[in-house]
Amino acid sequence: MGFIEIVLIAVGLAMDAFAVSLGVATCGRAADVRAVFRLAFHFGLFQALMPVIGWFAGTQIESLIAPVDHWIALGLLAFVGVRMIRSGLNPECESYGGKDPTRGMSLVLLAVATSIDALAVGLSLAMVGVTIWYPALVIGVITAGLSLVGARAGNRLGQHFGKRMEVIGGLILCLIGLRIVLTHVLGL
């Protein structure tokens, strides 16, 4: 597998992380450099680790997770997205229900939800006999970079539009989850 193919796979996998970073940053909680770094680092790390896990698991786990991976991603993204929407619609709530989506379990849930597809990519690469280390590194670096860009763009939107962007960010997360399910179920 050549470098161009690996980059195209990496960009495709990174699109969910980019969109989630954009959505999360709109709520204003990823305004400082450390929060943006946490998003980019965790999304890149999980996106790099999942293909490795998938590659090592081989076909054993594919039959177990493939039928439900899209539902897991929808559930995780919807959980965080609905919390953001409720927070954005609640005039008494400062932001995101008092929780920072760039920390703790919220960040882990988002990172897992956006990287589940990378697990399947790792399984596929194992089946075609590709060594996983180089592709995993490229996938992780590209995801981290695009997540950084998404978070920075989300911060700018959030500064201009305030709590409305928190609602929009939550809707984006829910729509990403829905798109993942539709892609798997309908083959779109």
C-alpha positions as CSV (number, residue, x, y, z in Angstrom):
1,M,0.0,0.0,0.0
2,G,1.5,3.3,-1.1
3,F,1.7,6.6,0.8
4,I,-1.1,8.2,-1.2
5,E,-3.5,5.4,-0.4
6,I,-2.6,5.7,3.3
7,V,-3.2,9.5,3.3
8,L,-6.5,9.1,1.6
9,I,-7.6,6.5,4.2
10,A,-6.3,8.8,7.0
11,V,-8.2,11.8,5.7
12,G,-11.4,9.8,5.3
13,L,-11.1,8.5,8.9
14,A,-10.2,12.0,10.2
15,M,-13.3,13.7,8.9
16,D,-15.5,12.6,11.9
17,A,-12.8,13.8,14.3
18,F,-12.6,17.1,12.4
19,A,-16.4,17.6,12.5
20,V,-16.6,16.6,16.2
21,S,-13.7,19.0,17.1
22,L,-15.6,21.8,15.2
23,G,-18.8,21.0,17.1
24,V,-17.2,20.7,20.5
25,A,-15.2,23.9,20.2
26,T,-18.2,25.9,19.3
27,C,-19.4,25.7,23.0
28,G,-16.4,27.8,24.0
29,R,-14.8,25.1,26.2
30,A,-11.9,24.5,23.8
31,A,-10.8,28.1,23.8
32,D,-7.4,27.7,25.3
33,V,-4.4,26.0,23.8
34,R,-4.4,23.2,26.3
35,A,-8.0,22.2,25.5
36,V,-7.4,22.3,21.7
37,F,-4.3,20.2,22.3
38,R,-6.3,17.7,24.3
39,L,-8.8,17.3,21.6
40,A,-6.3,16.9,18.8
41,F,-4.0,14.7,20.9
42,H,-6.7,12.3,22.0
43,F,-8.5,12.1,18.6
44,G,-5.1,11.4,16.9
45,L,-4.1,8.9,19.6
46,F,-7.3,6.9,19.4
47,Q,-7.4,7.1,15.6
48,A,-3.8,5.7,15.6
49,L,-4.5,3.0,18.2
50,M,-7.7,1.6,16.8
51,P,-6.2,0.3,13.6
52,V,-3.5,-1.3,15.6
53,I,-6.1,-3.0,17.8
54,G,-8.1,-4.1,14.8
55,W,-5.0,-5.4,13.1
56,F,-4.0,-7.5,16.1
57,A,-7.5,-8.7,16.7
58,G,-7.8,-9.9,13.1
59,T,-11.0,-11.5,12.1
60,Q,-11.8,-12.7,15.6
61,I,-13.4,-9.4,16.8
62,E,-14.7,-8.2,13.4
63,S,-17.6,-10.6,13.4
64,L,-18.5,-9.4,16.9
65,I,-18.2,-5.6,16.5
66,A,-19.0,-5.1,12.8
67,P,-22.7,-5.6,13.2
68,V,-23.0,-3.0,16.0
69,D,-20.0,-0.6,15.6
70,H,-22.2,2.1,13.9
71,W,-24.8,1.9,16.7
72,I,-22.0,2.2,19.3
73,A,-20.7,5.4,17.6
74,L,-24.3,6.8,17.3
75,G,-24.9,6.2,21.0
76,L,-21.7,7.8,22.1
77,L,-22.1,10.8,19.9
78,A,-25.8,11.3,20.6
79,F,-25.1,11.1,24.4
80,V,-22.6,13.9,24.3
81,G,-24.5,15.9,21.6
82,V,-27.8,15.8,23.5
83,R,-26.0,17.1,26.6
84,M,-24.6,20.0,24.6
85,I,-28.0,20.8,23.0
86,R,-29.7,20.8,26.4
87,S,-27.0,23.0,27.8
88,G,-27.3,25.4,24.9
89,L,-31.1,25.7,25.2
90,N,-31.0,26.2,29.0
91,P,-30.6,29.9,29.7
92,E,-29.4,29.2,33.3
93,C,-26.6,26.9,32.3
94,E,-23.3,28.6,31.5
95,S,-22.0,26.0,29.1
96,Y,-22.3,22.3,28.4
97,G,-23.9,21.3,31.6
98,G,-20.9,22.4,33.6
99,K,-18.7,19.7,32.1
100,D,-15.7,20.3,29.9
101,P,-16.0,18.1,26.8
102,T,-12.2,18.3,26.4
103,R,-11.7,16.4,29.6
104,G,-12.5,13.1,31.3
105,M,-15.1,10.6,30.1
106,S,-16.7,13.1,27.6
107,L,-13.4,13.3,25.7
108,V,-12.8,9.5,25.9
109,L,-16.4,8.9,24.6
110,L,-15.9,11.3,21.7
111,A,-12.5,9.8,20.9
112,V,-13.8,6.3,20.9
113,A,-16.9,7.2,18.8
114,T,-14.8,8.9,16.1
115,S,-12.3,6.1,15.9
116,I,-14.4,3.0,15.7
117,D,-14.2,2.9,11.9
118,A,-10.4,2.9,12.3
119,L,-10.8,-0.5,14.0
120,A,-12.3,-1.9,10.8
121,V,-9.6,-0.4,8.7
122,G,-7.0,-2.2,10.9
123,L,-8.9,-5.4,10.4
124,S,-8.9,-4.8,6.6
125,L,-5.2,-4.0,6.5
126,A,-4.5,-7.3,8.4
127,M,-6.5,-9.2,5.8
128,V,-4.5,-7.8,2.9
129,G,-1.2,-8.3,4.7
130,V,-0.2,-4.7,5.3
131,T,2.1,-3.9,8.2
132,I,0.2,-1.6,10.5
133,W,2.7,0.7,12.2
134,Y,3.3,3.2,9.4
135,P,-0.4,3.5,8.4
136,A,-1.4,3.9,12.1
137,L,1.2,6.7,12.5
138,V,0.0,8.6,9.4
139,I,-3.7,8.1,10.4
140,G,-2.9,9.5,13.9
141,V,-0.9,12.5,12.7
142,I,-3.5,13.5,10.0
143,T,-6.4,13.1,12.5
144,A,-4.6,15.2,15.1
145,G,-3.9,17.9,12.5
146,L,-7.4,18.1,11.2
147,S,-8.8,18.0,14.7
148,L,-6.7,21.0,15.5
149,V,-8.0,22.9,12.5
150,G,-11.6,21.9,13.4
151,A,-11.2,23.1,17.0
152,R,-9.7,26.4,16.0
153,A,-12.5,27.0,13.5
154,G,-15.1,26.0,16.1
155,N,-13.6,28.5,18.6
156,R,-14.0,31.3,16.1
157,L,-17.6,30.4,15.3
158,G,-18.4,30.1,19.0
159,Q,-17.0,33.5,19.8
160,H,-19.2,35.1,17.3
161,F,-22.4,33.2,17.9
162,G,-22.3,32.1,21.5
163,K,-24.7,29.5,23.0
164,R,-26.4,29.0,19.6
165,M,-23.2,27.4,18.5
166,E,-23.4,25.0,21.4
167,V,-26.8,23.8,20.2
168,I,-25.4,23.6,16.6
169,G,-22.4,21.7,17.9
170,G,-24.6,19.2,19.7
171,L,-26.7,18.8,16.5
172,I,-23.5,18.2,14.5
173,L,-22.5,15.4,16.9
174,C,-25.9,13.8,16.6
175,L,-25.9,14.1,12.8
176,I,-22.4,12.6,12.6
177,G,-23.7,9.6,14.5
178,L,-26.8,9.4,12.3
179,R,-24.6,9.6,9.2
180,I,-22.4,6.7,10.5
181,V,-25.5,4.5,11.0
182,L,-26.9,5.4,7.6
183,T,-23.6,4.7,5.9
184,H,-23.4,1.3,7.5
185,V,-27.1,0.3,7.2
186,L,-27.9,1.8,3.8
187,G,-24.5,1.7,2.2
188,L,-24.6,5.5,1.5
